[in-house]
Amino acid sequence: MMSLIFMLATPAVAEICPAAPDHAAAQGRIIADLGTARTATEAAILTQGLWRLWTDAPDATAKAMLDAGMALLQGGRPAIAVARFDALVAYCPDYAEGYNQRAFAFYLQRDFAAALVDLDAALAINPRHVAALSGKALTLMGLGRDAEAQTVLRAALALNPWLEERALLVTPPGVEL
């Protein structure tokens, strides 16, 4: 069954990934709304909107690969998910979510160095990808690079002050948030 999913999620050699949808304006509006959200429920709804944008794959082939990899992550199989995301990144090298999801798979396996490479690639494509920023902060913490992690976490919180990771923010003595 798993090999069938992989075959369905692997593009033909001749296929070329189209450009990812440009959701910069919509992402910007949602991020602005997150800054003025009054409740955690409102923020959660807005965050779901961000995820809909980020997971809007360039075409059906890319979407199938993304969905197959994410299903494997949800099923607790990150090592197998990496192969699906490898195929997605090879097919759509300009699609940030492929890198972000592969980074998450690496993170779950505690391969923080590989996760960091992919998070940097995702952020090079979409610098306001809040989940990639918060993932980078967690990954840097995993690598013991806490000062850098705090800087990245602050950048993520500047975009979405409702992130659960805000609990990991260390406030320097005498500084109020």
C-alpha positions in Angstrom: 0.0 0.0 0.0 2.8 2.5 0.9 4.6 1.9 -2.4 1.3 2.6 -4.2 1.1 6.0 -2.4 4.7 6.8 -3.2 4.1 5.9 -6.9 1.0 8.1 -7.0 2.9 10.9 -5.3 6.0 10.8 -7.5 5.9 13.0 -10.6 6.7 11.7 -14.0 10.2 12.7 -15.1 8.9 15.0 -17.7 6.6 17.0 -15.3 7.7 20.4 -14.2 6.3 22.0 -11.1 4.5 25.2 -11.8 5.1 28.2 -9.6 3.6 28.1 -6.2 0.6 30.3 -5.7 1.5 33.8 -4.6 -0.3 34.3 -1.3 1.9 37.1 0.0 -0.9 39.6 0.2 -3.3 37.3 2.0 -0.5 36.1 4.3 0.3 39.7 5.2 -3.4 40.4 6.0 -3.7 37.4 8.2 -0.4 38.3 10.0 -1.7 41.8 10.6 -5.0 40.4 12.0 -3.0 38.1 14.3 -1.4 41.2 15.8 -4.8 42.6 16.7 -6.5 39.3 17.6 -8.3 39.6 20.9 -8.7 35.9 21.8 -6.9 32.7 21.4 -9.9 31.3 19.4 -9.7 34.2 17.0 -5.9 33.7 16.6 -6.4 29.9 16.1 -8.9 30.6 13.2 -6.4 33.0 11.6 -3.6 30.5 12.0 -5.7 27.9 10.2 -5.9 30.4 7.4 -2.1 30.6 7.2 -1.9 26.9 7.1 -4.4 26.8 4.2 -2.1 29.2 2.3 1.1 27.4 3.1 -0.3 24.0 2.1 -1.8 25.3 -1.2 0.5 23.3 -3.3 1.5 24.4 -6.9 -0.4 21.5 -8.5 -2.2 18.2 -7.8 1.1 16.2 -8.0 2.7 18.4 -5.4 -0.4 18.3 -3.2 -0.4 14.5 -3.4 3.2 14.4 -2.2 2.6 16.9 0.5 -0.5 15.1 1.8 1.2 11.7 1.7 4.2 13.0 3.7 1.9 14.8 6.2 -0.2 11.7 6.7 3.0 9.7 7.4 4.0 12.4 10.0 0.6 12.2 11.6 1.0 8.4 11.7 4.3 8.6 13.5 6.5 7.6 10.6 8.8 10.6 10.1 11.6 8.6 8.5 9.3 7.4 5.7 7.8 10.9 5.4 11.3 12.3 4.6 11.3 10.3 1.3 8.0 11.9 0.3 9.2 15.3 1.1 12.5 14.6 -0.7 10.4 13.9 -3.8 8.3 17.1 -3.3 11.4 19.3 -2.8 13.0 17.7 -5.9 9.8 18.3 -7.9 9.0 21.8 -6.5 12.2 23.4 -5.2 10.6 26.8 -4.9 7.7 25.6 -2.7 8.4 26.5 0.9 6.1 24.0 2.6 8.0 21.1 1.1 11.1 22.2 3.0 9.1 23.1 6.2 7.5 19.7 6.4 10.7 17.8 5.7 12.3 19.9 8.5 9.5 18.8 10.8 10.2 15.2 9.9 13.9 15.7 10.6 13.1 17.5 13.9 10.9 14.6 15.0 13.9 12.3 14.4 16.1 14.7 16.4 18.2 15.4 13.3 18.4 19.1 14.1 21.2 20.0 11.7 19.2 18.7 8.7 16.0 20.4 10.0 17.8 23.7 10.2 19.0 23.5 6.6 15.4 22.9 5.5 14.0 25.6 7.7 16.5 28.1 6.3 15.5 27.0 2.7 11.8 27.5 3.6 12.5 30.9 5.1 14.5 32.0 2.0 11.4 31.3 0.0 8.9 32.7 2.5 10.5 34.9 5.2 7.2 35.4 6.9 6.4 31.7 7.3 5.6 31.8 11.0 5.6 28.0 11.5 9.1 27.8 9.9 10.3 30.6 12.1 9.0 28.9 15.3 10.3 25.6 14.1 13.7 27.2 13.6 13.6 28.5 17.1 12.8 25.0 18.5 15.5 23.5 16.3 18.1 26.0 17.5 17.2 25.1 21.0 17.6 21.4 20.2 21.1 22.3 19.0 21.9 24.2 22.2 22.0 27.5 20.4 19.7 29.2 22.8 20.6 32.9 22.2 20.0 32.5 18.5 16.8 30.6 19.3 15.5 33.5 21.4 16.1 35.9 18.5 14.3 33.8 16.0 11.5 33.1 18.5 11.0 36.9 19.0 10.8 37.3 15.2 8.1 34.6 15.1 6.2 36.2 17.9 6.4 39.6 16.2 4.4 38.0 13.4 2.1 35.9 15.6 2.0 36.8 19.3 -0.3 33.9 20.0 2.2 31.1 19.3 2.3 28.5 22.0 6.1 28.7 21.8 5.9 32.1 23.5 6.1 30.1 26.7 9.7 29.3 25.8 10.7 33.0 25.6 13.3 33.9 28.1 13.0 37.5 29.3 16.3 39.2 30.2 16.2 40.5 33.8 14.7 43.9 34.0 13.0 43.7 30.6 9.2 43.4 30.2 7.5 41.8 27.2 
